[in-house]
Amino acid sequence: MNPVTLRRMILIKLAKRLDYKNQRFHICGQNIPMTSQDVLKIMDLPIQGLDVFSWTKTKPNINLIIAYGSGNRIWTTDLLQILTESKDKEPDDDFIRVFVLFAIGVLLAPTTKDYVDSKYLSVVEDASNIAKFNWGQFTLTHLLSSIHNFNHGEQVNLQGNLTLLQVSLT
């Protein structure tokens, strides 16, 4: 993926324009929606399938917690190291799990922290299900929720897929 320069001041101004209830941004006198179709067009992420958030409510297999996490955190630097040190020509289920966890932590639903919450282990537990998830709606919902929390003082920093926000509205 090519590097993207995030324009923090623009992102904050856009975030302040969110009408969370209607999932629209009020810009220049217009109400501009941000939809899963936008996510599909910009990021080419699936917008149909299983709800990621509902799967995060189930407990993952204890072996996954032991393999990937320390408490509630899976460090993205550890995931990146596993990915870069992989020598397999064909990705196995463990590689796929690590890749998806890394993608959640740095692209789809990033936070200001350098880790992925272990609640996502239940989503990647069965690697054959990963392609069945609605990743587009997941990243959109996480972004809009993060903006809402930022606007209401529940978060100090803007989080979520800020590249999506910047590209879709500028």
Backbone as a printed PyTorch tensor [residue, N CA C, xyz], in Angstrom:
tensor([[[  0.8420,  -1.1740,   0.0000],
         [  0.0000,   0.0000,   0.0000],
         [  0.8880,   1.2370,   0.0000]],

        [[  0.5660,   2.1660,  -0.8470],
         [  1.3410,   3.3950,  -0.9040],
         [  1.1210,   4.2200,   0.3590]],

        [[  2.1550,   4.9430,   0.7920],
         [  1.9890,   5.7830,   1.9820],
         [  0.9620,   6.8850,   1.7360]],

        [[  0.2230,   7.2240,   2.7800],
         [ -0.7680,   8.2840,   2.7200],
         [ -0.4340,   9.2760,   3.8250]],

        [[ -0.3450,  10.5490,   3.4590],
         [ -0.1130,  11.5890,   4.4460],
         [ -1.4510,  12.0130,   5.0140]],

        [[ -1.6360,  11.8070,   6.3010],
         [ -2.8760,  12.2070,   6.9440],
         [ -2.7790,  13.6740,   7.3560]],

        [[ -3.7720,  14.4270,   7.0110],
         [ -3.8330,  15.8430,   7.3300],
         [ -4.6980,  16.0130,   8.5820]],

        [[ -4.0300,  16.0160,   9.7240],
         [ -4.6990,  15.9690,  11.0220],
         [ -5.7330,  17.0800,  11.2120]],

        [[ -5.4110,  18.2960,  10.8590],
         [ -6.3540,  19.4080,  11.0550],
         [ -7.6140,  19.2140,  10.2040]],

        [[ -7.4460,  18.7540,   8.9790],
         [ -8.6070,  18.4890,   8.1190],
         [ -9.4430,  17.3610,   8.7090]],

        [[ -8.7750,  16.3130,   9.1870],
         [ -9.4940,  15.1820,   9.7590],
         [-10.3090,  15.5980,  10.9760]],

        [[ -9.7450,  16.4440,  11.8220],
         [-10.4720,  16.9140,  13.0030],
         [-11.6680,  17.7730,  12.5880]],

        [[-11.4710,  18.6350,  11.5980],
         [-12.5850,  19.4660,  11.1150],
         [-13.6870,  18.5950,  10.5060]],

        [[-13.3010,  17.5840,   9.7540],
         [-14.2990,  16.6580,   9.2070],
         [-15.0320,  15.9270,  10.3310]],

        [[-14.2710,  15.4680,  11.3000],
         [-14.8630,  14.7270,  12.4170],
         [-15.8920,  15.5830,  13.1560]],

        [[-15.6090,  16.8520,  13.3190],
         [-16.5290,  17.7460,  14.0330],
         [-17.8310,  17.9570,  13.2480]],

        [[-17.8430,  17.6060,  11.9950],
         [-19.0180,  17.7830,  11.1350],
         [-19.9190,  16.5460,  11.0760]],

        [[-19.6010,  15.5230,  11.8520],
         [-20.3710,  14.2790,  11.8020],
         [-21.6880,  14.3980,  12.5590]],

        [[-22.7660,  14.0330,  11.8820],
         [-24.0650,  13.8010,  12.5200],
         [-24.1350,  12.2900,  12.6840]],

        [[-23.7610,  11.8160,  13.8690],
         [-23.6000,  10.3820,  14.1040],
         [-24.9020,   9.6180,  13.9160]],

        [[-25.9860,  10.1860,  14.3750],
         [-27.2770,   9.5120,  14.2850],
         [-27.6330,   9.1850,  12.8310]],

        [[-27.3680,  10.1000,  11.9260],
         [-27.7090,   9.9160,  10.5120],
         [-26.5290,   9.4790,   9.6550]],

        [[-25.3760,   9.3030,  10.2650],
         [-24.1520,   8.9170,   9.5720],
         [-23.8910,   9.8050,   8.3520]],

        [[-23.9390,  11.1040,   8.6090],
         [-23.7040,  12.0940,   7.5570],
         [-22.7760,  13.1820,   8.0880]],

        [[-22.0320,  13.7430,   7.1680],
         [-21.1520,  14.8550,   7.4830],
         [-21.7530,  16.1100,   6.8670]],

        [[-21.8880,  17.1630,   7.6680],
         [-22.4270,  18.4290,   7.1800],
         [-21.2480,  19.2810,   6.7080]],

        [[-21.1110,  19.3930,   5.3870],
         [-19.9760,  20.0980,   4.7870],
         [-20.5030,  21.0360,   3.7020]],

        [[-20.1330,  22.3070,   3.8070],
         [-20.5160,  23.3200,   2.8110],
         [-22.0100,  23.3170,   2.5310]],

        [[-22.8110,  23.2260,   3.5820],
         [-24.2550,  23.2790,   3.4300],
         [-24.9000,  21.9960,   2.9360]],

        [[-24.1160,  20.9570,   2.7680],
         [-24.6620,  19.6840,   2.2970],
         [-24.4530,  18.6040,   3.3520]],

        [[-25.3720,  17.6650,   3.3850],
         [-25.2300,  16.4930,   4.2440],
         [-24.7250,  15.3470,   3.3840]],

        [[-23.4930,  14.9630,   3.6320],
         [-22.8380,  13.9380,   2.8200],
         [-22.7720,  12.6450,   3.6220]],

        [[-23.4390,  11.6070,   3.1250],
         [-23.4070,  10.3320,   3.8500],
         [-22.0840,   9.6110,   3.6340]],

        [[-21.7400,   8.7760,   4.5860],
         [-20.6140,   7.8600,   4.4140],
         [-21.2090,   6.4660,   4.5880]],

        [[-21.1260,   5.6740,   3.5410],
         [-21.7990,   4.3810,   3.5350],
         [-20.8100,   3.2450,   3.2960]],

        [[-21.3150,   2.0530,   3.4720],
         [-20.4770,   0.8760,   3.1890],
         [-20.1290,   0.8150,   1.7050]],

        [[-20.9670,   1.3760,   0.8470],
         [-20.6410,   1.4320,  -0.5890],
         [-19.3820,   2.2740,  -0.8220]],

        [[-19.2280,   3.3420,  -0.0500],
         [-18.0150,   4.1600,  -0.1390],
         [-16.7900,   3.3290,   0.2460]],

        [[-16.9440,   2.5260,   1.2940],
         [-15.8400,   1.6780,   1.7500],
         [-15.4860,   0.6680,   0.6550]],

        [[-16.4990,   0.1020,   0.0250],
         [-16.2670,  -0.8480,  -1.0650],
         [-15.4990,  -0.1850,  -2.2060]],

        [[-15.9340,   1.0020,  -2.6060],
         [-15.2920,   1.6980,  -3.7260],
         [-13.8620,   2.1280,  -3.4090]],

        [[-13.6350,   2.5830,  -2.1770],
         [-12.3230,   3.1160,  -1.8120],
         [-11.3420,   2.0100,  -1.4090]],

        [[-11.8260,   1.0690,  -0.6140],
         [-10.9130,   0.0790,  -0.0360],
         [-11.0960,  -1.3320,  -0.5890]],

        [[-12.1540,  -1.5400,  -1.3640],
         [-12.4530,  -2.8470,  -1.9440],
         [-12.6060,  -3.9280,  -0.8790]],

        [[-13.2250,  -3.5390,   0.2310],
         [-13.4980,  -4.4850,   1.3120],
         [-14.9150,  -5.0360,   1.1410]],

        [[-15.1200,  -6.3100,   1.4700],
         [-16.4690,  -6.8700,   1.3640],
         [-17.4480,  -6.1150,   2.2560]],

        [[-18.6730,  -5.9010,   1.7370],
         [-19.6820,  -5.1770,   2.5170],
         [-20.8990,  -6.0560,   2.7930]],

        [[-20.7310,  -7.3330,   2.6570],
         [-21.7690,  -8.2880,   3.0250],
         [-21.1090,  -9.3920,   3.8200]],

        [[-21.8930, -10.0210,   4.6630],
         [-21.3610, -11.1460,   5.4090],
         [-21.6100, -11.0380,   6.8940]],

        [[-20.8460, -11.8090,   7.6310],
         [-20.9890, -11.9050,   9.0810],
         [-20.5700, -10.6090,   9.7690]],

        [[-21.2600, -10.2900,  10.8470],
         [-20.9570,  -9.0890,  11.6260],
         [-19.7560,  -9.3470,  12.5370]],

        [[-18.6930,  -8.6270,  12.3180],
         [-17.4690,  -8.7880,  13.0990],
         [-17.7310,  -8.5170,  14.5830]],

        [[-18.4600,  -7.4510,  14.8780],
         [-18.6670,  -7.0580,  16.2710],
         [-19.4050,  -8.1240,  17.0790]],

        [[-20.3560,  -8.8080,  16.4600],
         [-21.0730,  -9.8420,  17.2090],
         [-20.1470, -11.0130,  17.5370]],

        [[-19.1780, -11.2710,  16.6810],
         [-18.2320, -12.3690,  16.9400],
         [-17.2310, -12.0110,  18.0290]],

        [[-16.9910, -10.7260,  18.2540],
         [-16.0300, -10.3350,  19.2900],
         [-16.5910, -10.5670,  20.6820]],

        [[-17.8660, -10.8540,  20.7690],
         [-18.4920, -11.0790,  22.0780],
         [-18.3410, -12.5140,  22.5620]],

        [[-17.8580, -13.4080,  21.6920],
         [-17.6550, -14.8000,  22.0940],
         [-16.2210, -14.9900,  22.5640]],

        [[-16.0310, -15.9200,  23.4580],
         [-14.6900, -16.2030,  23.9880],
         [-13.9070, -17.0430,  22.9780]],

        [[-12.6820, -16.6240,  22.6560],
         [-11.8640, -17.4210,  21.7510],
         [-11.2800, -18.6390,  22.4670]],

        [[-10.8170, -19.5540,  21.6800],
         [-10.1380, -20.7450,  22.1830],
         [ -8.9430, -20.3100,  23.0360]],

        [[ -8.7870, -20.9160,  24.1770],
         [ -7.7050, -20.5560,  25.1120],
         [ -6.3280, -20.7010,  24.4610]],

        [[ -6.1870, -21.6380,  23.5280],
         [ -4.8980, -21.8190,  22.8520],
         [ -4.5250, -20.6080,  22.0060]],

        [[ -5.5170, -19.9380,  21.4220],
         [ -5.2250, -18.7170,  20.6550],
         [ -4.7690, -17.5940,  21.5800]],

        [[ -5.3970, -17.5070,  22.7320],
         [ -4.9990, -16.4730,  23.6880],
         [ -3.5520, -16.6870,  24.1180]],

        [[ -3.2080, -17.9230,  24.3730],
         [ -1.8340, -18.2490,  24.7830],
         [ -0.8570, -17.9800,  23.6350]],

        [[ -1.2420, -18.3350,  22.4100],
         [ -0.3440, -18.1920,  21.2550],
         [ -0.1140, -16.7370,  20.8650]],

        [[ -1.1530, -15.8980,  20.9440],
         [ -1.0470, -14.5460,  20.3940],
         [ -1.0800, -13.4250,  21.4200]],

        [[ -1.7080, -13.6450,  22.5290],
         [ -1.9390, -12.5140,  23.4180],
         [ -1.2230, -12.5870,  24.7340]],

        [[ -1.1200, -11.4450,  25.3250],
         [ -0.6770, -11.3510,  26.7160],
         [ -1.7190, -10.4730,  27.3910]],

        [[ -2.6660, -11.1160,  28.0500],
         [ -3.7820, -10.3680,  28.6130],
         [ -4.7500, -10.0080,  27.5140]],

        [[ -5.1470,  -8.7520,  27.4560],
         [ -6.0950,  -8.2980,  26.4410],
         [ -5.4210,  -7.6830,  25.2310]],

        [[ -4.1100,  -7.7840,  25.1590],
         [ -3.3790,  -7.0820,  24.1020],
         [ -2.5360,  -8.0220,  23.2460]],

        [[ -2.5790,  -7.7470,  21.9500],
         [ -1.7080,  -8.4320,  21.0020],
         [ -0.9300,  -7.3120,  20.3080]],

        [[  0.3430,  -7.2450,  20.5560],
         [  1.1590,  -6.1300,  20.0580],
         [  1.3280,  -6.2130,  18.5510]],

        [[  1.0710,  -5.1050,  17.8640],
         [  1.2100,  -5.0860,  16.4030],
         [  2.6640,  -5.2630,  15.9760]],

        [[  3.5840,  -4.8250,  16.7960],
         [  4.9980,  -5.0300,  16.4580],
         [  5.3420,  -6.5180,  16.4610]],

        [[  4.7540,  -7.2730,  17.3920],
         [  4.9540,  -8.7270,  17.4110],
         [  4.3300,  -9.3760,  16.1850]],

        [[  3.1350,  -8.9180,  15.8110],
         [  2.4660,  -9.4630,  14.6270],
         [  3.2750,  -9.1740,  13.3640]],

        [[  3.7940,  -7.9620,  13.2570],
         [  4.6120,  -7.6050,  12.1040],
         [  5.8640,  -8.4640,  12.0330]],

        [[  6.4800,  -8.7180,  13.1520],
         [  7.6730,  -9.5570,  13.1810],
         [  7.3490, -10.9690,  12.6960]],

        [[  6.2420, -11.5240,  13.1370],
         [  5.8320, -12.8530,  12.6870],
         [  5.6160, -12.8520,  11.1760]],

        [[  4.9670, -11.8220,  10.6670],
         [  4.7040, -11.7390,   9.2310],
         [  5.9820, -11.6300,   8.4120]],

        [[  6.8900, -10.7860,   8.8500],
         [  8.1130, -10.5680,   8.0770],
         [  9.0880, -11.7320,   8.1700]],

        [[  9.0160, -12.4960,   9.2350],
         [  9.9160, -13.6310,   9.3970],
         [  9.3620, -14.9240,   8.8100]],

        [[  8.1380, -14.8890,   8.3190],
         [  7.5230, -16.0910,   7.7630],
         [  8.2450, -16.5040,   6.4850]],

        [[  8.5740, -17.7610,   6.3970],
         [  9.3060, -18.2930,   5.2380],
         [  8.4290, -19.1970,   4.3690]],

        [[  7.1850, -19.4360,   4.8100],
         [  6.3060, -20.3360,   4.0720],
         [  5.9280, -19.7520,   2.7250]],

        [[  5.9370, -20.6110,   1.7080],
         [  5.5350, -20.1640,   0.3710],
         [  4.0160, -20.0540,   0.2810]],

        [[  3.3260, -20.9030,   0.9750],
         [  1.8680, -20.8810,   1.0300],
         [  1.4350, -20.4810,   2.4360]],

        [[  0.5910, -19.4570,   2.5590],
         [  0.1720, -19.0470,   3.9060],
         [ -0.7100, -20.1100,   4.5580]],

        [[ -0.3870, -20.4420,   5.7940],
         [ -1.2160, -21.3780,   6.5500],
         [ -2.1910, -20.5780,   7.4060]],

        [[ -3.0130, -21.2850,   8.1820],
         [ -4.0250, -20.6170,   8.9950],
         [ -3.4180, -19.6570,  10.0140]],

        [[ -2.2830, -20.0150,  10.5870],
         [ -1.6430, -19.1190,  11.5570],
         [ -1.2090, -17.8130,  10.8940]],

        [[ -0.6300, -17.9000,   9.7050],
         [ -0.2140, -16.7000,   8.9820],
         [ -1.4260, -15.8250,   8.6730]],

        [[ -2.5040, -16.4380,   8.2230],
         [ -3.7260, -15.6900,   7.9020],
         [ -4.2650, -14.9980,   9.1410]],

        [[ -4.2910, -15.6950,  10.2620],
         [ -4.7570, -15.0900,  11.5140],
         [ -3.9090, -13.8640,  11.8770]],

        [[ -2.6080, -14.0250,  11.8180],
         [ -1.7000, -12.9320,  12.1700],
         [ -1.8930, -11.7550,  11.2220]],

        [[ -2.0160, -12.0370,   9.9270],
         [ -2.2010, -10.9760,   8.9390],
         [ -3.4830, -10.1920,   9.2140]],

        [[ -4.5700, -10.8890,   9.4920],
         [ -5.8460, -10.2180,   9.7410],
         [ -5.7910,  -9.4190,  11.0430]],

        [[ -5.2110,  -9.9680,  12.0760],
         [ -5.0630,  -9.2140,  13.3300],
         [ -4.2380,  -7.9510,  13.0980]],

        [[ -3.1640,  -8.0730,  12.3310],
         [ -2.3290,  -6.9120,  12.0170],
         [ -3.1390,  -5.8780,  11.2210]],

        [[ -3.9080,  -6.3410,  10.2320],
         [ -4.7210,  -5.4350,   9.4170],
         [ -5.7580,  -4.7090,  10.2750]],

        [[ -6.3530,  -5.4050,  11.2280],
         [ -7.3060,  -4.7640,  12.1390],
         [ -6.5950,  -3.6710,  12.9380]],

        [[ -5.4100,  -3.9780,  13.4350],
         [ -4.6890,  -3.0500,  14.2980],
         [ -4.0980,  -1.8400,  13.6120]],

        [[ -3.7800,  -1.9440,  12.3170],
         [ -3.1170,  -0.8120,  11.6600],
         [ -3.9280,  -0.1760,  10.5360]],

        [[ -4.9700,  -0.8450,  10.0480],
         [ -5.7070,  -0.2930,   8.9170],
         [ -7.2160,  -0.2610,   9.1390]],

        [[ -7.8040,  -1.3880,   9.4480],
         [ -9.2620,  -1.4750,   9.5070],
         [ -9.8630,  -0.7860,  10.7280]],

        [[ -9.2450,  -0.9590,  11.8900],
         [ -9.7950,  -0.3950,  13.1330],
         [ -8.6790,   0.0140,  14.0760]],

        [[ -7.7570,   0.8370,  13.6000],
         [ -6.6400,   1.2120,  14.4720],
         [ -7.0650,   2.1310,  15.6010]],

        [[ -6.3060,   2.0510,  16.6610],
         [ -6.4650,   2.9690,  17.7850],
         [ -5.1540,   3.7360,  17.9040]],

        [[ -4.9980,   4.4840,  18.9530],
         [ -3.7410,   5.2060,  19.1510],
         [ -2.6880,   4.3230,  19.8020]],

        [[ -3.0650,   3.1170,  20.1500],
         [ -2.1500,   2.1850,  20.8190],
         [ -1.5470,   1.2210,  19.8090]],

        [[ -0.4330,   0.6240,  20.1770],
         [  0.2920,  -0.2890,  19.3050],
         [ -0.1220,  -1.7420,  19.5610]],

        [[ -1.4020,  -1.9660,  19.7490],
         [ -1.8550,  -3.3300,  19.9680],
         [ -3.2650,  -3.5250,  19.4150]],

        [[ -3.6220,  -4.7950,  19.2670],
         [ -4.9580,  -5.1980,  18.8640],
         [ -5.5860,  -5.8590,  20.0820]],

        [[ -6.8240,  -5.5250,  20.3610],
         [ -7.5210,  -6.1300,  21.4860],
         [ -7.7210,  -7.6200,  21.2260]],

        [[ -7.5380,  -8.4250,  22.2450],
         [ -7.6560,  -9.8790,  22.0850],
         [ -9.0920, -10.3210,  21.7950]],

        [[-10.0670,  -9.4180,  21.8950],
         [-11.4430,  -9.7820,  21.5440],
         [-11.5480, -10.1920,  20.0700]],

        [[-10.5960,  -9.7580,  19.2500],
         [-10.6230, -10.1140,  17.8320],
         [-10.1210, -11.5350,  17.5620]],

        [[ -9.5930, -12.1950,  18.5650],
         [ -9.1440, -13.5810,  18.3810],
         [-10.3000, -14.4990,  18.0000]],

        [[-11.4770, -14.2470,  18.5440],
         [-12.6240, -15.0960,  18.2000],
         [-13.0230, -14.9200,  16.7330]],

        [[-12.7140, -13.7680,  16.1530],
         [-13.0260, -13.5080,  14.7470],
         [-12.0960, -14.3110,  13.8330]],

        [[-10.8440, -14.4640,  14.2340],
         [ -9.8620, -15.1600,  13.3830],
         [ -9.6550, -16.6150,  13.7760]],

        [[-10.3670, -17.0610,  14.7930],
         [-10.1620, -18.4260,  15.2930],
         [-10.3040, -19.4630,  14.1910]],

        [[-11.3750, -19.3980,  13.4410],
         [-11.5680, -20.3090,  12.3120],
         [-11.1750, -19.5470,  11.0520]],

        [[ -9.9870, -19.7970,  10.5660],
         [ -9.4610, -19.0430,   9.4220],
         [-10.3500, -19.1590,   8.1870]],

        [[-11.0850, -20.2500,   8.0700],
         [-11.9660, -20.4160,   6.8990],
         [-13.1520, -19.4470,   6.9400]],

        [[-13.4570, -18.8790,   8.1020],
         [-14.5540, -17.9100,   8.2180],
         [-14.1320, -16.4820,   7.9060]],

        [[-12.8660, -16.1980,   7.8810],
         [-12.3870, -14.8140,   7.7580],
         [-12.9310, -14.1280,   6.5110]],

        [[-12.9760, -14.8270,   5.4040],
         [-13.4760, -14.2300,   4.1590],
         [-14.9850, -14.0120,   4.1860]],

        [[-15.6720, -14.5710,   5.1570],
         [-17.1290, -14.4540,   5.2490],
         [-17.5800, -13.2210,   6.0250]],

        [[-16.6450, -12.4680,   6.5760],
         [-16.9940, -11.3150,   7.3960],
         [-17.2110, -10.0640,   6.5590]],

        [[-18.0450,  -9.1740,   7.0810],
         [-18.3390,  -7.8950,   6.4580],
         [-17.3020,  -6.8760,   6.9550]],

        [[-16.1310,  -6.9100,   6.3470],
         [-15.0140,  -6.0690,   6.7890],
         [-15.2470,  -4.5940,   6.4750]],

        [[-15.9920,  -4.3110,   5.4030],
         [-16.2780,  -2.9230,   5.0660],
         [-17.1420,  -2.2470,   6.1140]],

        [[-18.2250,  -2.9070,   6.5150],
         [-19.0950,  -2.3370,   7.5400],
         [-18.3630,  -2.2360,   8.8760]],

        [[-17.5170,  -3.2150,   9.1430],
         [-16.7250,  -3.1950,  10.3780],
         [-15.8510,  -1.9480,  10.4500]],

        [[-15.0940,  -1.6710,   9.4000],
         [-14.1940,  -0.5140,   9.4430],
         [-14.9770,   0.7880,   9.4640]],

        [[-16.1170,   0.8430,   8.7600],
         [-16.9460,   2.0440,   8.7630],
         [-17.5580,   2.2800,  10.1400]],

        [[-18.1230,   1.2560,  10.7400],
         [-18.7380,   1.3840,  12.0590],
         [-17.7060,   1.7910,  13.1040]],

        [[-16.5280,   1.1780,  13.0430],
         [-15.4770,   1.5370,  13.9910],
         [-15.0560,   2.9980,  13.8130]],

        [[-14.9060,   3.4340,  12.5750],
         [-14.5200,   4.8220,  12.3070],
         [-15.5680,   5.7970,  12.8310]],

        [[-16.8300,   5.5780,  12.4860],
         [-17.8790,   6.4980,  12.9080],
         [-18.0540,   6.5000,  14.4220]],

        [[-17.9450,   5.3480,  15.0440],
         [-18.0310,   5.2740,  16.5110],
         [-16.8630,   6.0090,  17.1610]],

        [[-15.6850,   5.8530,  16.5830],
         [-14.5030,   6.5390,  17.1180],
         [-14.6370,   8.0500,  16.9920]],

        [[-15.1600,   8.5120,  15.8580],
         [-15.3750,   9.9570,  15.6760],
         [-16.4010,  10.4600,  16.6910]],

        [[-17.4760,   9.7150,  16.8620],
         [-18.5080,  10.0780,  17.8380],
         [-17.9040,  10.1860,  19.2440]],

        [[-17.1100,   9.1960,  19.6300],
         [-16.4660,   9.2110,  20.9550],
         [-15.5010,  10.3750,  21.0890]],

        [[-14.7880,  10.6960,  20.0340],
         [-13.8740,  11.8460,  20.0260],
         [-14.6650,  13.1430,  20.2090]],

        [[-15.7600,  13.2710,  19.4830],
         [-16.5670,  14.4960,  19.5610],
         [-17.2320,  14.6880,  20.9190]],

        [[-17.4480,  13.6100,  21.6370],
         [-18.1050,  13.6950,  22.9310],
         [-17.1300,  13.5600,  24.0990]],

        [[-15.8450,  13.7070,  23.8160],
         [-14.8410,  13.7320,  24.8720],
         [-14.5200,  12.3980,  25.4970]],

        [[-15.0160,  11.3170,  24.9160],
         [-14.7290,   9.9910,  25.4550],
         [-13.3590,   9.4770,  25.0020]],

        [[-12.8300,  10.0730,  23.9550],
         [-11.4840,   9.7750,  23.4560],
         [-10.7830,  11.1040,  23.2420]],

        [[ -9.5050,  11.1350,  23.5580],
         [ -8.7290,  12.3610,  23.4010],
         [ -8.2530,  12.5200,  21.9680]],

        [[ -7.9460,  11.4100,  21.3200],
         [ -7.4220,  11.4360,  19.9530],
         [ -8.4070,  10.7930,  18.9900]],

        [[ -8.3560,  11.2600,  17.7660],
         [ -9.1640,  10.6980,  16.6970],
         [ -8.6000,   9.3350,  16.3210]],

        [[ -9.4770,   8.3370,  16.2300],
         [ -9.0510,   6.9740,  15.9160],
         [ -9.8880,   6.4270,  14.7700]],

        [[ -9.5410,   5.2370,  14.3330],
         [-10.2760,   4.5760,  13.2670],
         [ -9.5110,   4.6690,  11.9650]],

        [[-10.1510,   4.2520,  10.9040],
         [ -9.5320,   4.2460,   9.5840],
         [ -9.5520,   5.6690,   9.0270]],

        [[ -8.5970,   6.4730,   9.4580],
         [ -8.5550,   7.8870,   9.0850],
         [ -8.2370,   8.0940,   7.6100]],

        [[ -7.5640,   7.1450,   7.0130],
         [ -7.3150,   7.2150,   5.5680],
         [ -8.6440,   7.1750,   4.8250]],

        [[ -9.5300,   6.2990,   5.2470],
         [-10.8670,   6.2110,   4.6400],
         [-11.6010,   7.5380,   4.7840]],

        [[-11.5670,   8.1340,   5.9580],
         [-12.2140,   9.4130,   6.1990],
         [-11.6490,  10.4880,   5.2760]],

        [[-10.3450,  10.5670,   5.2150],
         [ -9.7050,  11.6080,   4.4070],
         [ -9.9840,  11.4310,   2.9220]],

        [[ -9.8890,  10.2200,   2.4330],
         [-10.0700,   9.9760,   1.0050],
         [-11.5350,  10.1420,   0.6040]],

        [[-12.4430,   9.7140,   1.4470],
         [-13.8520,   9.7370,   1.0660],
         [-14.4680,  11.1290,   1.0830]],

        [[-13.9610,  12.0190,   1.9160],
         [-14.6010,  13.3340,   2.0650],
         [-13.7600,  14.5130,   1.5850]],

        [[-12.5740,  14.2710,   1.0850],
         [-11.7790,  15.4150,   0.6090],
         [-11.5650,  15.3500,  -0.8820]]])
